[in-house]
């Protein structure tokens, strides 16, 4: 019964690690571009040059990644785009390099919450889909465990986004209470989440006689409705 939770947590690590790994690769490539700096021929009033082909490759890759991860309307994307003339010089690359470093720092620190939300929404949807497949196949107990894990992680990330300091091992009920106090959702929703938490706990502890398939069907609908509202 622990396998769904393991796969679920690993999915977030994989998405994050791929983005951070690519940012690191681009930072290293940017250093290579900056290292090609050369001064103009004496008598020419222009700034220092870099390898134009390598600079274009790097700037294009930066814009491609930032458009996919942050969006073309993001400040990071727009600032780098400003530094992409037909023939980029050292000063352009130096400015863009600073923006790329800021993008990596902001991403790792969680400052770009909308980006995290987009990634998380995709992962949430994938695992809720898996829970629904388990339910359709008759495995409603593990479906309840998986759906409960999705909701718990969603509540944890909402707490972080709303400056709620989490204890070392924050319980689902505690997070539910704190978010309701913050006015992030109604008392009715708080009660529905409490019901979901109870069902998830029963499933996780093998208390199969405490719920039925119909209960899990209702649980999945409620979890999907909640996640759609807060992560779309």
Biotite code that builds the C-alpha atoms (Angstrom):
import biotite.structure as struc

atoms = struc.array([
    struc.Atom([0.000, 0.000, 0.000], chain_id="A", res_id=1, res_name="UNK", atom_name="CA", element="C"),
    struc.Atom([2.981, 2.322, 0.251], chain_id="A", res_id=2, res_name="UNK", atom_name="CA", element="C"),
    struc.Atom([3.923, 2.153, -3.420], chain_id="A", res_id=3, res_name="UNK", atom_name="CA", element="C"),
    struc.Atom([1.422, 4.811, -4.628], chain_id="A", res_id=4, res_name="UNK", atom_name="CA", element="C"),
    struc.Atom([2.752, 7.301, -2.063], chain_id="A", res_id=5, res_name="UNK", atom_name="CA", element="C"),
    struc.Atom([6.351, 6.596, -3.045], chain_id="A", res_id=6, res_name="UNK", atom_name="CA", element="C"),
    struc.Atom([5.642, 7.131, -6.741], chain_id="A", res_id=7, res_name="UNK", atom_name="CA", element="C"),
    struc.Atom([3.658, 10.258, -5.954], chain_id="A", res_id=8, res_name="UNK", atom_name="CA", element="C"),
    struc.Atom([6.467, 11.905, -3.993], chain_id="A", res_id=9, res_name="UNK", atom_name="CA", element="C"),
    struc.Atom([9.095, 10.861, -6.531], chain_id="A", res_id=10, res_name="UNK", atom_name="CA", element="C"),
    struc.Atom([7.165, 12.617, -9.321], chain_id="A", res_id=11, res_name="UNK", atom_name="CA", element="C"),
    struc.Atom([7.616, 16.031, -7.681], chain_id="A", res_id=12, res_name="UNK", atom_name="CA", element="C"),
    struc.Atom([11.322, 15.392, -7.156], chain_id="A", res_id=13, res_name="UNK", atom_name="CA", element="C"),
    struc.Atom([11.728, 14.374, -10.796], chain_id="A", res_id=14, res_name="UNK", atom_name="CA", element="C"),
    struc.Atom([10.011, 17.475, -12.202], chain_id="A", res_id=15, res_name="UNK", atom_name="CA", element="C"),
    struc.Atom([11.912, 19.839, -9.917], chain_id="A", res_id=16, res_name="UNK", atom_name="CA", element="C"),
    struc.Atom([15.261, 18.162, -10.449], chain_id="A", res_id=17, res_name="UNK", atom_name="CA", element="C"),
    struc.Atom([14.950, 18.266, -14.245], chain_id="A", res_id=18, res_name="UNK", atom_name="CA", element="C"),
    struc.Atom([14.253, 22.001, -14.246], chain_id="A", res_id=19, res_name="UNK", atom_name="CA", element="C"),
    struc.Atom([17.043, 22.780, -11.789], chain_id="A", res_id=20, res_name="UNK", atom_name="CA", element="C"),
    struc.Atom([19.456, 20.529, -13.701], chain_id="A", res_id=21, res_name="UNK", atom_name="CA", element="C"),
    struc.Atom([18.706, 22.377, -16.953], chain_id="A", res_id=22, res_name="UNK", atom_name="CA", element="C"),
    struc.Atom([19.143, 25.752, -15.259], chain_id="A", res_id=23, res_name="UNK", atom_name="CA", element="C"),
    struc.Atom([22.535, 24.597, -13.984], chain_id="A", res_id=24, res_name="UNK", atom_name="CA", element="C"),
    struc.Atom([23.521, 23.436, -17.474], chain_id="A", res_id=25, res_name="UNK", atom_name="CA", element="C"),
    struc.Atom([22.627, 26.847, -18.903], chain_id="A", res_id=26, res_name="UNK", atom_name="CA", element="C"),
    struc.Atom([24.587, 28.607, -16.168], chain_id="A", res_id=27, res_name="UNK", atom_name="CA", element="C"),
    struc.Atom([27.669, 26.577, -17.095], chain_id="A", res_id=28, res_name="UNK", atom_name="CA", element="C"),
    struc.Atom([27.146, 27.322, -20.787], chain_id="A", res_id=29, res_name="UNK", atom_name="CA", element="C"),
    struc.Atom([26.748, 31.002, -19.947], chain_id="A", res_id=30, res_name="UNK", atom_name="CA", element="C"),
    struc.Atom([30.134, 30.951, -18.229], chain_id="A", res_id=31, res_name="UNK", atom_name="CA", element="C"),
    struc.Atom([31.636, 29.498, -21.403], chain_id="A", res_id=32, res_name="UNK", atom_name="CA", element="C"),
    struc.Atom([30.091, 32.292, -23.461], chain_id="A", res_id=33, res_name="UNK", atom_name="CA", element="C"),
    struc.Atom([31.419, 34.967, -21.091], chain_id="A", res_id=34, res_name="UNK", atom_name="CA", element="C"),
    struc.Atom([34.871, 33.372, -21.302], chain_id="A", res_id=35, res_name="UNK", atom_name="CA", element="C"),
    struc.Atom([34.992, 34.065, -25.066], chain_id="A", res_id=36, res_name="UNK", atom_name="CA", element="C"),
    struc.Atom([35.211, 37.816, -24.347], chain_id="A", res_id=37, res_name="UNK", atom_name="CA", element="C"),
    struc.Atom([37.525, 39.722, -26.634], chain_id="A", res_id=38, res_name="UNK", atom_name="CA", element="C"),
    struc.Atom([38.179, 43.412, -27.147], chain_id="A", res_id=39, res_name="UNK", atom_name="CA", element="C"),
    struc.Atom([37.456, 45.207, -30.441], chain_id="A", res_id=40, res_name="UNK", atom_name="CA", element="C"),
    struc.Atom([40.191, 46.186, -32.871], chain_id="A", res_id=41, res_name="UNK", atom_name="CA", element="C"),
    struc.Atom([41.902, 49.444, -31.787], chain_id="A", res_id=42, res_name="UNK", atom_name="CA", element="C"),
    struc.Atom([40.129, 52.413, -33.280], chain_id="A", res_id=43, res_name="UNK", atom_name="CA", element="C"),
    struc.Atom([36.665, 50.828, -33.282], chain_id="A", res_id=44, res_name="UNK", atom_name="CA", element="C"),
    struc.Atom([34.256, 52.433, -30.811], chain_id="A", res_id=45, res_name="UNK", atom_name="CA", element="C"),
    struc.Atom([32.293, 49.389, -29.717], chain_id="A", res_id=46, res_name="UNK", atom_name="CA", element="C"),
    struc.Atom([31.915, 47.139, -26.720], chain_id="A", res_id=47, res_name="UNK", atom_name="CA", element="C"),
    struc.Atom([33.688, 43.861, -26.100], chain_id="A", res_id=48, res_name="UNK", atom_name="CA", element="C"),
    struc.Atom([32.657, 40.886, -28.227], chain_id="A", res_id=49, res_name="UNK", atom_name="CA", element="C"),
    struc.Atom([31.808, 37.254, -27.491], chain_id="A", res_id=50, res_name="UNK", atom_name="CA", element="C"),
    struc.Atom([31.503, 34.221, -29.723], chain_id="A", res_id=51, res_name="UNK", atom_name="CA", element="C"),
    struc.Atom([28.278, 35.147, -31.530], chain_id="A", res_id=52, res_name="UNK", atom_name="CA", element="C"),
    struc.Atom([27.294, 31.586, -32.478], chain_id="A", res_id=53, res_name="UNK", atom_name="CA", element="C"),
    struc.Atom([27.731, 30.303, -28.930], chain_id="A", res_id=54, res_name="UNK", atom_name="CA", element="C"),
    struc.Atom([25.979, 33.366, -27.488], chain_id="A", res_id=55, res_name="UNK", atom_name="CA", element="C"),
    struc.Atom([22.992, 32.878, -29.794], chain_id="A", res_id=56, res_name="UNK", atom_name="CA", element="C"),
    struc.Atom([22.798, 29.195, -28.865], chain_id="A", res_id=57, res_name="UNK", atom_name="CA", element="C"),
    struc.Atom([22.858, 30.044, -25.166], chain_id="A", res_id=58, res_name="UNK", atom_name="CA", element="C"),
    struc.Atom([20.360, 32.902, -25.310], chain_id="A", res_id=59, res_name="UNK", atom_name="CA", element="C"),
    struc.Atom([17.958, 30.832, -27.419], chain_id="A", res_id=60, res_name="UNK", atom_name="CA", element="C"),
    struc.Atom([18.147, 27.943, -24.941], chain_id="A", res_id=61, res_name="UNK", atom_name="CA", element="C"),
    struc.Atom([17.575, 30.326, -22.024], chain_id="A", res_id=62, res_name="UNK", atom_name="CA", element="C"),
    struc.Atom([14.483, 31.818, -23.634], chain_id="A", res_id=63, res_name="UNK", atom_name="CA", element="C"),
    struc.Atom([13.162, 28.363, -24.520], chain_id="A", res_id=64, res_name="UNK", atom_name="CA", element="C"),
    struc.Atom([13.457, 27.100, -20.954], chain_id="A", res_id=65, res_name="UNK", atom_name="CA", element="C"),
    struc.Atom([12.117, 30.259, -19.322], chain_id="A", res_id=66, res_name="UNK", atom_name="CA", element="C"),
    struc.Atom([9.136, 30.423, -21.678], chain_id="A", res_id=67, res_name="UNK", atom_name="CA", element="C"),
    struc.Atom([8.172, 26.859, -20.760], chain_id="A", res_id=68, res_name="UNK", atom_name="CA", element="C"),
    struc.Atom([8.826, 27.149, -17.039], chain_id="A", res_id=69, res_name="UNK", atom_name="CA", element="C"),
    struc.Atom([8.020, 30.789, -16.234], chain_id="A", res_id=70, res_name="UNK", atom_name="CA", element="C"),
    struc.Atom([6.055, 31.961, -19.267], chain_id="A", res_id=71, res_name="UNK", atom_name="CA", element="C"),
    struc.Atom([6.803, 34.654, -21.831], chain_id="A", res_id=72, res_name="UNK", atom_name="CA", element="C"),
    struc.Atom([5.207, 37.334, -19.656], chain_id="A", res_id=73, res_name="UNK", atom_name="CA", element="C"),
    struc.Atom([7.590, 36.687, -16.766], chain_id="A", res_id=74, res_name="UNK", atom_name="CA", element="C"),
    struc.Atom([10.106, 39.374, -15.804], chain_id="A", res_id=75, res_name="UNK", atom_name="CA", element="C"),
    struc.Atom([12.972, 36.898, -16.214], chain_id="A", res_id=76, res_name="UNK", atom_name="CA", element="C"),
    struc.Atom([11.981, 36.002, -19.778], chain_id="A", res_id=77, res_name="UNK", atom_name="CA", element="C"),
    struc.Atom([11.445, 39.615, -20.799], chain_id="A", res_id=78, res_name="UNK", atom_name="CA", element="C"),
    struc.Atom([14.760, 40.797, -19.307], chain_id="A", res_id=79, res_name="UNK", atom_name="CA", element="C"),
    struc.Atom([16.745, 38.155, -21.182], chain_id="A", res_id=80, res_name="UNK", atom_name="CA", element="C"),
    struc.Atom([14.844, 38.829, -24.395], chain_id="A", res_id=81, res_name="UNK", atom_name="CA", element="C"),
    struc.Atom([15.909, 42.480, -24.124], chain_id="A", res_id=82, res_name="UNK", atom_name="CA", element="C"),
    struc.Atom([19.528, 41.314, -24.196], chain_id="A", res_id=83, res_name="UNK", atom_name="CA", element="C"),
    struc.Atom([19.155, 39.369, -27.441], chain_id="A", res_id=84, res_name="UNK", atom_name="CA", element="C"),
    struc.Atom([20.038, 41.672, -30.372], chain_id="A", res_id=85, res_name="UNK", atom_name="CA", element="C"),
    struc.Atom([21.032, 40.279, -33.757], chain_id="A", res_id=86, res_name="UNK", atom_name="CA", element="C"),
    struc.Atom([24.697, 40.329, -32.759], chain_id="A", res_id=87, res_name="UNK", atom_name="CA", element="C"),
    struc.Atom([24.908, 39.970, -28.973], chain_id="A", res_id=88, res_name="UNK", atom_name="CA", element="C"),
    struc.Atom([27.985, 41.419, -27.276], chain_id="A", res_id=89, res_name="UNK", atom_name="CA", element="C"),
    struc.Atom([29.659, 40.652, -23.973], chain_id="A", res_id=90, res_name="UNK", atom_name="CA", element="C"),
    struc.Atom([27.573, 43.231, -22.088], chain_id="A", res_id=91, res_name="UNK", atom_name="CA", element="C"),
    struc.Atom([24.352, 41.586, -23.326], chain_id="A", res_id=92, res_name="UNK", atom_name="CA", element="C"),
    struc.Atom([25.496, 38.156, -22.203], chain_id="A", res_id=93, res_name="UNK", atom_name="CA", element="C"),
    struc.Atom([26.651, 39.506, -18.844], chain_id="A", res_id=94, res_name="UNK", atom_name="CA", element="C"),
    struc.Atom([23.236, 41.087, -18.193], chain_id="A", res_id=95, res_name="UNK", atom_name="CA", element="C"),
    struc.Atom([21.362, 37.964, -19.303], chain_id="A", res_id=96, res_name="UNK", atom_name="CA", element="C"),
    struc.Atom([23.599, 35.773, -17.159], chain_id="A", res_id=97, res_name="UNK", atom_name="CA", element="C"),
    struc.Atom([22.614, 37.734, -14.052], chain_id="A", res_id=98, res_name="UNK", atom_name="CA", element="C"),
    struc.Atom([18.932, 37.293, -14.893], chain_id="A", res_id=99, res_name="UNK", atom_name="CA", element="C"),
    struc.Atom([19.411, 33.539, -15.323], chain_id="A", res_id=100, res_name="UNK", atom_name="CA", element="C"),
    struc.Atom([21.059, 33.309, -11.905], chain_id="A", res_id=101, res_name="UNK", atom_name="CA", element="C"),
    struc.Atom([18.088, 35.204, -10.433], chain_id="A", res_id=102, res_name="UNK", atom_name="CA", element="C"),
    struc.Atom([15.639, 32.838, -12.150], chain_id="A", res_id=103, res_name="UNK", atom_name="CA", element="C"),
    struc.Atom([17.356, 29.805, -10.630], chain_id="A", res_id=104, res_name="UNK", atom_name="CA", element="C"),
    struc.Atom([17.459, 31.402, -7.179], chain_id="A", res_id=105, res_name="UNK", atom_name="CA", element="C"),
    struc.Atom([13.785, 32.406, -7.353], chain_id="A", res_id=106, res_name="UNK", atom_name="CA", element="C"),
    struc.Atom([12.762, 28.961, -8.563], chain_id="A", res_id=107, res_name="UNK", atom_name="CA", element="C"),
    struc.Atom([14.667, 27.070, -5.885], chain_id="A", res_id=108, res_name="UNK", atom_name="CA", element="C"),
    struc.Atom([13.424, 29.346, -3.110], chain_id="A", res_id=109, res_name="UNK", atom_name="CA", element="C"),
    struc.Atom([9.805, 28.892, -4.167], chain_id="A", res_id=110, res_name="UNK", atom_name="CA", element="C"),
    struc.Atom([9.364, 32.615, -4.874], chain_id="A", res_id=111, res_name="UNK", atom_name="CA", element="C"),
    struc.Atom([7.734, 31.883, -8.239], chain_id="A", res_id=112, res_name="UNK", atom_name="CA", element="C"),
    struc.Atom([4.637, 30.268, -6.773], chain_id="A", res_id=113, res_name="UNK", atom_name="CA", element="C"),
    struc.Atom([2.624, 30.370, -9.989], chain_id="A", res_id=114, res_name="UNK", atom_name="CA", element="C"),
    struc.Atom([5.243, 28.185, -11.665], chain_id="A", res_id=115, res_name="UNK", atom_name="CA", element="C"),
    struc.Atom([5.269, 25.704, -8.801], chain_id="A", res_id=116, res_name="UNK", atom_name="CA", element="C"),
    struc.Atom([1.482, 25.675, -8.895], chain_id="A", res_id=117, res_name="UNK", atom_name="CA", element="C"),
    struc.Atom([1.467, 24.817, -12.606], chain_id="A", res_id=118, res_name="UNK", atom_name="CA", element="C"),
    struc.Atom([3.911, 21.959, -12.145], chain_id="A", res_id=119, res_name="UNK", atom_name="CA", element="C"),
    struc.Atom([2.110, 20.689, -9.083], chain_id="A", res_id=120, res_name="UNK", atom_name="CA", element="C"),
    struc.Atom([-1.267, 20.849, -10.834], chain_id="A", res_id=121, res_name="UNK", atom_name="CA", element="C"),
    struc.Atom([0.077, 18.571, -13.573], chain_id="A", res_id=122, res_name="UNK", atom_name="CA", element="C"),
    struc.Atom([1.428, 16.065, -11.046], chain_id="A", res_id=123, res_name="UNK", atom_name="CA", element="C"),
    struc.Atom([-1.752, 16.203, -8.945], chain_id="A", res_id=124, res_name="UNK", atom_name="CA", element="C"),
    struc.Atom([-3.829, 15.495, -12.037], chain_id="A", res_id=125, res_name="UNK", atom_name="CA", element="C"),
    struc.Atom([-1.628, 12.566, -13.043], chain_id="A", res_id=126, res_name="UNK", atom_name="CA", element="C"),
    struc.Atom([-1.900, 10.877, -9.652], chain_id="A", res_id=127, res_name="UNK", atom_name="CA", element="C"),
    struc.Atom([-5.600, 11.525, -9.260], chain_id="A", res_id=128, res_name="UNK", atom_name="CA", element="C"),
    struc.Atom([-5.948, 9.827, -12.631], chain_id="A", res_id=129, res_name="UNK", atom_name="CA", element="C"),
    struc.Atom([-4.040, 6.841, -11.267], chain_id="A", res_id=130, res_name="UNK", atom_name="CA", element="C"),
    struc.Atom([-6.326, 6.741, -8.232], chain_id="A", res_id=131, res_name="UNK", atom_name="CA", element="C"),
    struc.Atom([-9.350, 6.741, -10.534], chain_id="A", res_id=132, res_name="UNK", atom_name="CA", element="C"),
    struc.Atom([-7.890, 3.844, -12.551], chain_id="A", res_id=133, res_name="UNK", atom_name="CA", element="C"),
    struc.Atom([-7.315, 1.879, -9.339], chain_id="A", res_id=134, res_name="UNK", atom_name="CA", element="C"),
    struc.Atom([-10.909, 2.532, -8.335], chain_id="A", res_id=135, res_name="UNK", atom_name="CA", element="C"),
    struc.Atom([-12.245, 1.402, -11.710], chain_id="A", res_id=136, res_name="UNK", atom_name="CA", element="C"),
    struc.Atom([-10.191, -1.788, -11.419], chain_id="A", res_id=137, res_name="UNK", atom_name="CA", element="C"),
    struc.Atom([-11.758, -2.527, -8.047], chain_id="A", res_id=138, res_name="UNK", atom_name="CA", element="C"),
    struc.Atom([-8.790, -1.486, -5.897], chain_id="A", res_id=139, res_name="UNK", atom_name="CA", element="C"),
    struc.Atom([-10.636, 1.196, -3.993], chain_id="A", res_id=140, res_name="UNK", atom_name="CA", element="C"),
    struc.Atom([-8.504, 0.901, -0.826], chain_id="A", res_id=141, res_name="UNK", atom_name="CA", element="C"),
    struc.Atom([-5.183, 1.970, -2.439], chain_id="A", res_id=142, res_name="UNK", atom_name="CA", element="C"),
    struc.Atom([-7.148, 4.530, -4.464], chain_id="A", res_id=143, res_name="UNK", atom_name="CA", element="C"),
    struc.Atom([-8.194, 6.141, -1.179], chain_id="A", res_id=144, res_name="UNK", atom_name="CA", element="C"),
    struc.Atom([-4.600, 6.166, 0.104], chain_id="A", res_id=145, res_name="UNK", atom_name="CA", element="C"),
    struc.Atom([-3.318, 7.804, -3.081], chain_id="A", res_id=146, res_name="UNK", atom_name="CA", element="C"),
    struc.Atom([-6.084, 10.418, -3.259], chain_id="A", res_id=147, res_name="UNK", atom_name="CA", element="C"),
    struc.Atom([-5.502, 11.268, 0.389], chain_id="A", res_id=148, res_name="UNK", atom_name="CA", element="C"),
    struc.Atom([-1.798, 11.768, -0.285], chain_id="A", res_id=149, res_name="UNK", atom_name="CA", element="C"),
    struc.Atom([-2.590, 14.157, -3.147], chain_id="A", res_id=150, res_name="UNK", atom_name="CA", element="C"),
    struc.Atom([-4.857, 16.204, -0.897], chain_id="A", res_id=151, res_name="UNK", atom_name="CA", element="C"),
    struc.Atom([-2.350, 16.222, 1.974], chain_id="A", res_id=152, res_name="UNK", atom_name="CA", element="C"),
    struc.Atom([0.449, 17.474, -0.261], chain_id="A", res_id=153, res_name="UNK", atom_name="CA", element="C"),
    struc.Atom([-1.862, 20.062, -1.790], chain_id="A", res_id=154, res_name="UNK", atom_name="CA", element="C"),
    struc.Atom([-2.727, 21.392, 1.680], chain_id="A", res_id=155, res_name="UNK", atom_name="CA", element="C"),
    struc.Atom([0.953, 21.488, 2.625], chain_id="A", res_id=156, res_name="UNK", atom_name="CA", element="C"),
    struc.Atom([1.830, 23.599, -0.405], chain_id="A", res_id=157, res_name="UNK", atom_name="CA", element="C"),
    struc.Atom([-1.123, 25.929, 0.221], chain_id="A", res_id=158, res_name="UNK", atom_name="CA", element="C"),
    struc.Atom([0.137, 26.445, 3.782], chain_id="A", res_id=159, res_name="UNK", atom_name="CA", element="C"),
    struc.Atom([3.595, 27.382, 2.476], chain_id="A", res_id=160, res_name="UNK", atom_name="CA", element="C"),
    struc.Atom([2.102, 29.755, -0.098], chain_id="A", res_id=161, res_name="UNK", atom_name="CA", element="C"),
    struc.Atom([0.063, 31.463, 2.615], chain_id="A", res_id=162, res_name="UNK", atom_name="CA", element="C"),
    struc.Atom([2.926, 31.887, 5.123], chain_id="A", res_id=163, res_name="UNK", atom_name="CA", element="C"),
    struc.Atom([1.677, 29.226, 7.519], chain_id="A", res_id=164, res_name="UNK", atom_name="CA", element="C"),
    struc.Atom([4.688, 27.820, 9.390], chain_id="A", res_id=165, res_name="UNK", atom_name="CA", element="C"),
    struc.Atom([4.545, 24.044, 9.287], chain_id="A", res_id=166, res_name="UNK", atom_name="CA", element="C"),
    struc.Atom([5.681, 21.824, 12.167], chain_id="A", res_id=167, res_name="UNK", atom_name="CA", element="C"),
    struc.Atom([8.122, 19.017, 11.351], chain_id="A", res_id=168, res_name="UNK", atom_name="CA", element="C"),
    struc.Atom([5.361, 16.511, 10.736], chain_id="A", res_id=169, res_name="UNK", atom_name="CA", element="C"),
    struc.Atom([2.273, 18.520, 9.906], chain_id="A", res_id=170, res_name="UNK", atom_name="CA", element="C"),
    struc.Atom([-0.917, 16.462, 10.082], chain_id="A", res_id=171, res_name="UNK", atom_name="CA", element="C"),
    struc.Atom([-3.633, 16.818, 7.477], chain_id="A", res_id=172, res_name="UNK", atom_name="CA", element="C"),
    struc.Atom([-6.198, 17.863, 10.099], chain_id="A", res_id=173, res_name="UNK", atom_name="CA", element="C"),
    struc.Atom([-3.874, 20.551, 11.473], chain_id="A", res_id=174, res_name="UNK", atom_name="CA", element="C"),
    struc.Atom([-3.216, 22.038, 8.029], chain_id="A", res_id=175, res_name="UNK", atom_name="CA", element="C"),
    struc.Atom([-6.937, 21.907, 7.267], chain_id="A", res_id=176, res_name="UNK", atom_name="CA", element="C"),
    struc.Atom([-7.703, 23.865, 10.430], chain_id="A", res_id=177, res_name="UNK", atom_name="CA", element="C"),
    struc.Atom([-4.999, 26.487, 9.814], chain_id="A", res_id=178, res_name="UNK", atom_name="CA", element="C"),
    struc.Atom([-6.063, 27.106, 6.214], chain_id="A", res_id=179, res_name="UNK", atom_name="CA", element="C"),
    struc.Atom([-9.697, 27.472, 7.268], chain_id="A", res_id=180, res_name="UNK", atom_name="CA", element="C"),
    struc.Atom([-8.642, 29.993, 9.936], chain_id="A", res_id=181, res_name="UNK", atom_name="CA", element="C"),
    struc.Atom([-6.856, 31.956, 7.210], chain_id="A", res_id=182, res_name="UNK", atom_name="CA", element="C"),
    struc.Atom([-10.099, 32.051, 5.258], chain_id="A", res_id=183, res_name="UNK", atom_name="CA", element="C"),
    struc.Atom([-8.713, 30.050, 2.316], chain_id="A", res_id=184, res_name="UNK", atom_name="CA", element="C"),
    struc.Atom([-11.945, 28.079, 2.180], chain_id="A", res_id=185, res_name="UNK", atom_name="CA", element="C"),
    struc.Atom([-15.278, 27.714, 3.984], chain_id="A", res_id=186, res_name="UNK", atom_name="CA", element="C"),
    struc.Atom([-16.191, 25.782, 7.121], chain_id="A", res_id=187, res_name="UNK", atom_name="CA", element="C"),
    struc.Atom([-18.173, 23.428, 4.902], chain_id="A", res_id=188, res_name="UNK", atom_name="CA", element="C"),
    struc.Atom([-15.045, 22.635, 2.881], chain_id="A", res_id=189, res_name="UNK", atom_name="CA", element="C"),
    struc.Atom([-13.122, 22.155, 6.123], chain_id="A", res_id=190, res_name="UNK", atom_name="CA", element="C"),
    struc.Atom([-15.660, 19.514, 7.198], chain_id="A", res_id=191, res_name="UNK", atom_name="CA", element="C"),
    struc.Atom([-15.439, 17.763, 3.835], chain_id="A", res_id=192, res_name="UNK", atom_name="CA", element="C"),
    struc.Atom([-11.654, 17.616, 4.130], chain_id="A", res_id=193, res_name="UNK", atom_name="CA", element="C"),
    struc.Atom([-11.949, 16.202, 7.655], chain_id="A", res_id=194, res_name="UNK", atom_name="CA", element="C"),
    struc.Atom([-14.168, 13.421, 6.261], chain_id="A", res_id=195, res_name="UNK", atom_name="CA", element="C"),
    struc.Atom([-11.621, 12.721, 3.515], chain_id="A", res_id=196, res_name="UNK", atom_name="CA", element="C"),
    struc.Atom([-8.827, 12.602, 6.101], chain_id="A", res_id=197, res_name="UNK", atom_name="CA", element="C"),
    struc.Atom([-10.730, 10.072, 8.184], chain_id="A", res_id=198, res_name="UNK", atom_name="CA", element="C"),
    struc.Atom([-11.310, 7.854, 5.160], chain_id="A", res_id=199, res_name="UNK", atom_name="CA", element="C"),
    struc.Atom([-7.659, 8.080, 4.099], chain_id="A", res_id=200, res_name="UNK", atom_name="CA", element="C"),
    struc.Atom([-6.509, 7.116, 7.599], chain_id="A", res_id=201, res_name="UNK", atom_name="CA", element="C"),
    struc.Atom([-8.817, 4.123, 7.641], chain_id="A", res_id=202, res_name="UNK", atom_name="CA", element="C"),
    struc.Atom([-7.473, 2.973, 4.271], chain_id="A", res_id=203, res_name="UNK", atom_name="CA", element="C"),
    struc.Atom([-3.833, 3.540, 5.272], chain_id="A", res_id=204, res_name="UNK", atom_name="CA", element="C"),
    struc.Atom([-4.293, 1.439, 8.422], chain_id="A", res_id=205, res_name="UNK", atom_name="CA", element="C"),
    struc.Atom([-6.113, -1.396, 6.667], chain_id="A", res_id=206, res_name="UNK", atom_name="CA", element="C"),
    struc.Atom([-9.493, -0.773, 8.269], chain_id="A", res_id=207, res_name="UNK", atom_name="CA", element="C"),
    struc.Atom([-11.411, -1.912, 5.188], chain_id="A", res_id=208, res_name="UNK", atom_name="CA", element="C"),
    struc.Atom([-14.692, -2.427, 7.026], chain_id="A", res_id=209, res_name="UNK", atom_name="CA", element="C"),
    struc.Atom([-14.968, 1.297, 7.798], chain_id="A", res_id=210, res_name="UNK", atom_name="CA", element="C"),
    struc.Atom([-15.683, 2.402, 4.198], chain_id="A", res_id=211, res_name="UNK", atom_name="CA", element="C"),
    struc.Atom([-17.005, 1.206, 0.863], chain_id="A", res_id=212, res_name="UNK", atom_name="CA", element="C"),
    struc.Atom([-16.253, 1.795, -2.808], chain_id="A", res_id=213, res_name="UNK", atom_name="CA", element="C"),
    struc.Atom([-18.970, 4.459, -2.992], chain_id="A", res_id=214, res_name="UNK", atom_name="CA", element="C"),
    struc.Atom([-17.214, 6.399, -0.225], chain_id="A", res_id=215, res_name="UNK", atom_name="CA", element="C"),
    struc.Atom([-13.988, 6.433, -2.239], chain_id="A", res_id=216, res_name="UNK", atom_name="CA", element="C"),
    struc.Atom([-15.858, 7.535, -5.362], chain_id="A", res_id=217, res_name="UNK", atom_name="CA", element="C"),
    struc.Atom([-17.209, 10.513, -3.420], chain_id="A", res_id=218, res_name="UNK", atom_name="CA", element="C"),
    struc.Atom([-13.761, 11.162, -1.943], chain_id="A", res_id=219, res_name="UNK", atom_name="CA", element="C"),
    struc.Atom([-12.120, 11.307, -5.366], chain_id="A", res_id=220, res_name="UNK", atom_name="CA", element="C"),
    struc.Atom([-14.726, 13.757, -6.654], chain_id="A", res_id=221, res_name="UNK", atom_name="CA", element="C"),
    struc.Atom([-14.183, 16.011, -3.649], chain_id="A", res_id=222, res_name="UNK", atom_name="CA", element="C"),
    struc.Atom([-10.380, 15.887, -3.912], chain_id="A", res_id=223, res_name="UNK", atom_name="CA", element="C"),
    struc.Atom([-10.449, 16.663, -7.630], chain_id="A", res_id=224, res_name="UNK", atom_name="CA", element="C"),
    struc.Atom([-12.878, 19.557, -7.095], chain_id="A", res_id=225, res_name="UNK", atom_name="CA", element="C"),
    struc.Atom([-10.659, 20.981, -4.356], chain_id="A", res_id=226, res_name="UNK", atom_name="CA", element="C"),
    struc.Atom([-7.425, 20.634, -6.331], chain_id="A", res_id=227, res_name="UNK", atom_name="CA", element="C"),
    struc.Atom([-8.997, 22.077, -9.478], chain_id="A", res_id=228, res_name="UNK", atom_name="CA", element="C"),
    struc.Atom([-10.161, 25.131, -7.570], chain_id="A", res_id=229, res_name="UNK", atom_name="CA", element="C"),
    struc.Atom([-6.814, 25.808, -5.883], chain_id="A", res_id=230, res_name="UNK", atom_name="CA", element="C"),
    struc.Atom([-4.293, 24.632, -8.491], chain_id="A", res_id=231, res_name="UNK", atom_name="CA", element="C"),
    struc.Atom([-5.763, 25.481, -11.912], chain_id="A", res_id=232, res_name="UNK", atom_name="CA", element="C"),
])
